């Protein structure tokens, strides 16, 4: 497969997976449960009087590593991009030395997509 098409597909998949984990409920509220298990709560899911305490925040958490990871699309897209790129590397769709390059390129494109859609 053409390298450009591959990186575009990986990037769109990265954005979709990152967006689902961070923002969507998912089937049977699987992503809500994942975020709750990790300790991440959307401010909009809080009672109104508590929402007023966090006017600038989208999420609140206790500061653990995984909650920080999911809270930030920039961080999450690197890890999702690595997982996708690693898979492509071990299945020999891409050469193993390209795994890190694909990781960071797909993360950058994911961030561009996410910032454009949130405007």
Beta strands, then each sheet from edge to edge (+ up, - down):
strand 1: 40-42
strand 2: 59-61
sheet 1: 1+ 2-
end
